[in-house]
Amino acid sequence: MSANPVLGQPPMDDNGPLRPSIHHPSGLMRLNSMRRYAMNHLVTGLAVLSTILVIAPLVAILVYLVYMGASSLNLAFFTHIPAPVGETGGGMANAMVGSGVVLALASLMGVPVGIAAGIYLAEFGRGKLLAGAIRFTADVLNGVPSIVMGIAIYSLIVMQQKHFSAFAGGVALAIMMVPTIARTTEEMLATVPHSIREAALGLGVPKWRTVLSVSLKTASPGIITGCMLAFARVAGETAPLLFTAFGNQFWSFKLNEPIAALPLQIYVYAISPYDEWHRLAWAGSLVLIVMIMVAVTLVRIYAARGMLKGAS
């Protein structure tokens, strides 16, 4: 090997420049760079594959619903009540209205209670035994089967009233909404920087006003998302309504009477032996999914524009 007097050039031997081995610093750097490049592409590919595996079933379900239910949608479906047994035609107008009534009632009861519970857990109950008990109860209620909730409300309300009612159905769905909203509200409020709270308190703003005007407003997009997740979860529930609202083949707007709902009507049609009712059950399933998607999308759009964040 001959010495190389020129600085900055690789060492030379009789056959030319020496190639750096993996033990040479430059070889190690190149090997590490190749390893990082391969690992980056591997993890990126796994992430894309996981996303496809999650989205593919949802897309397949939606496409199949459109394929099976779109042909059964017509004006009569949205304006008529169910036809008598053995007759063709009819619709689910009363069921769509009934679902709107029950879900509105559940939201009016469940959303304020859930947000209030989340505010207490995040802002006033830190380190307290009561907060721990509420948090544990919310986690347990999140895992309770919906049919158990329906049986509980049947025992507490329906049996006391001696009849089924829309009110009982709304209570059952509201109780199912509260745990999700409470835990989401707590988590979203926990992400609000403490410096924002301290700035408001330093200006002499009371703590309750700081929570409502500063913390809650800052975390409102996430809280709204949690509310819509809870809404979407209960919108398609059938088991609680079987024991509470029960269903109705006719128009009903009174909260103290049995009322129709889309999940109930779909269930009745799906287990029937009539092909006409099966066709209407697919159409009702498509309408239910579209209603949930439209409601969630509109709320997310309004939240993004600041309409639900108190913006002018």
Backbone hydrogen bonds, N-H to C=O, Kabsch-Sander energy under -0.5 kcal/mol:
donor,donor_aa,acceptor,acceptor_aa,energy
7,L,5,P,-0.6
9,Q,6,V,-1.2
12,M,2,S,-0.6
13,D,16,G,-2.1
16,G,13,D,-1.2
18,L,11,P,-2.7
24,H,21,S,-1.4
28,L,24,H,-2.3
29,M,25,P,-2.1
30,R,26,S,-2.0
31,L,27,G,-2.3
32,N,28,L,-2.6
33,S,29,M,-2.2
34,M,30,R,-2.2
35,R,31,L,-2.3
36,R,32,N,-2.6
37,Y,33,S,-2.3
38,A,34,M,-2.4
39,M,35,R,-2.5
40,N,36,R,-2.5
41,H,37,Y,-2.0
42,L,38,A,-2.2
43,V,39,M,-2.6
44,T,40,N,-2.3
45,G,41,H,-2.3
46,L,42,L,-2.3
47,A,43,V,-2.4
48,V,44,T,-2.4
49,L,45,G,-2.5
50,S,46,L,-2.5
51,T,47,A,-2.3
52,I,48,V,-2.2
53,L,49,L,-2.4
54,V,50,S,-1.7
55,I,51,T,-2.6
56,A,52,I,-2.8
58,L,54,V,-0.7
59,V,55,I,-2.7
60,A,56,A,-2.7
61,I,57,P,-2.6
62,L,58,L,-2.4
63,V,59,V,-2.8
64,Y,60,A,-2.4
65,L,61,I,-2.5
66,V,62,L,-2.4
67,Y,63,V,-2.4
68,M,64,Y,-2.5
69,G,65,L,-3.0
70,A,66,V,-1.8
72,S,69,G,-1.2
73,L,70,A,-1.2
78,F,74,N,-0.9
78,F,75,L,-0.7
79,T,75,L,-0.8
79,T,76,A,-0.5
80,H,76,A,-2.5
83,A,89,G,-0.5
87,E,84,P,-1.9
91,G,81,I,-0.9
92,M,77,F,-2.5
93,A,80,H,-2.3
96,M,92,M,-2.2
97,V,93,A,-2.1
98,G,94,N,-2.5
99,S,95,A,-2.5
100,G,96,M,-1.9
101,V,97,V,-2.2
102,V,98,G,-2.6
103,L,99,S,-2.7
104,A,100,G,-2.1
105,L,101,V,-2.4
106,A,102,V,-2.5
107,S,103,L,-2.5
108,L,104,A,-2.4
109,M,105,L,-1.4
110,G,106,A,-3.3
111,V,107,S,-1.9
113,V,109,M,-0.9
114,G,110,G,-2.6
115,I,111,V,-2.6
116,A,112,P,-2.5
117,A,113,V,-2.4
118,G,114,G,-2.3
119,I,115,I,-2.4
120,Y,116,A,-2.1
121,L,117,A,-2.3
122,A,118,G,-2.2
123,E,119,I,-2.7
124,F,119,I,-0.7
124,F,120,Y,-1.3
125,G,120,Y,-2.5
128,K,125,G,-1.9
132,G,128,K,-1.7
133,A,129,L,-2.1
134,I,130,L,-2.5
135,R,131,A,-2.6
136,F,132,G,-2.3
137,T,133,A,-2.4
138,A,134,I,-2.5
139,D,135,R,-2.0
140,V,136,F,-2.1
141,L,137,T,-2.8
142,N,138,A,-1.7
143,G,139,D,-0.6
143,G,140,V,-1.2
144,V,141,L,-0.9
148,V,145,P,-0.7
149,M,145,P,-1.5
150,G,146,S,-2.1
151,I,147,I,-2.3
152,A,148,V,-2.3
153,I,149,M,-2.3
154,Y,150,G,-2.1
155,S,151,I,-2.0
156,L,152,A,-2.2
157,I,153,I,-2.8
158,V,153,I,-1.4
159,M,154,Y,-2.6
161,Q,157,I,-2.6
162,K,158,V,-1.7
163,H,158,V,-1.0
165,S,244,T,-1.8
166,A,257,E,-1.3
167,F,255,L,-2.4
169,G,165,S,-1.4
170,G,166,A,-2.4
171,V,167,F,-2.3
172,A,168,A,-2.1
173,L,169,G,-2.1
174,A,170,G,-2.4
175,I,171,V,-2.4
176,M,172,A,-1.3
177,M,173,L,-1.4
178,V,174,A,-1.8
180,T,176,M,-0.5
181,I,177,M,-2.1
182,A,178,V,-2.8
183,R,179,P,-2.4
184,T,180,T,-2.1
185,T,181,I,-2.7
186,E,182,A,-2.2
187,E,183,R,-2.2
188,M,184,T,-2.5
189,L,185,T,-2.4
190,A,186,E,-1.7
191,T,187,E,-0.7
191,T,188,M,-0.8
192,V,189,L,-1.1
196,I,193,P,-0.9
197,R,193,P,-1.0
198,E,194,H,-2.7
199,A,195,S,-2.1
200,A,196,I,-1.8
201,L,197,R,-2.7
202,G,198,E,-2.4
203,L,199,A,-1.0
203,L,200,A,-0.5
204,G,201,L,-1.5
205,V,200,A,-2.0
210,T,206,P,-2.3
211,V,207,K,-2.6
212,L,208,W,-2.0
213,S,209,R,-2.9
214,V,210,T,-2.1
215,S,210,T,-2.1
216,L,211,V,-3.1
218,T,214,V,-2.3
219,A,215,S,-2.1
220,S,217,K,-0.7
223,I,219,A,-2.1
224,I,220,S,-2.9
225,T,221,P,-1.9
226,G,222,G,-2.1
227,C,223,I,-2.3
228,M,224,I,-2.3
229,L,225,T,-2.1
230,A,226,G,-2.2
231,F,227,C,-2.4
232,A,228,M,-2.7
233,R,229,L,-1.7
234,V,230,A,-1.9
235,A,231,F,-1.7
236,G,232,A,-0.6
237,E,234,V,-1.3
242,L,238,T,-1.6
243,F,239,A,-0.9
246,F,241,L,-3.4
247,G,245,A,-1.6
247,G,259,I,-0.8
257,E,254,K,-1.2
259,I,245,A,-1.0
262,L,95,A,-0.9
265,Q,261,A,-2.6
266,I,262,L,-2.7
267,Y,263,P,-2.1
268,V,264,L,-2.4
269,Y,265,Q,-2.3
270,A,266,I,-2.6
271,I,267,Y,-1.7
272,S,269,Y,-0.8
278,H,274,Y,-1.8
279,R,275,D,-2.2
280,L,276,E,-1.9
281,A,277,W,-2.1
282,W,278,H,-1.9
283,A,279,R,-1.8
284,G,280,L,-2.7
285,S,281,A,-2.1
286,L,282,W,-2.1
287,V,283,A,-2.3
288,L,284,G,-2.4
289,I,285,S,-2.2
290,V,286,L,-2.4
291,M,287,V,-2.6
292,I,288,L,-2.0
293,M,289,I,-2.5
294,V,290,V,-2.7
295,A,291,M,-2.3
296,V,292,I,-2.5
297,T,293,M,-2.3
298,L,294,V,-2.6
299,V,295,A,-2.0
300,R,296,V,-2.2
301,I,297,T,-2.4
302,Y,298,L,-2.6
303,A,299,V,-2.4
304,A,300,R,-2.2
305,R,301,I,-1.7
306,G,303,A,-1.0
307,M,302,Y,-1.9
308,L,302,Y,-0.8
309,K,306,G,-1.0
311,A,306,G,-2.0
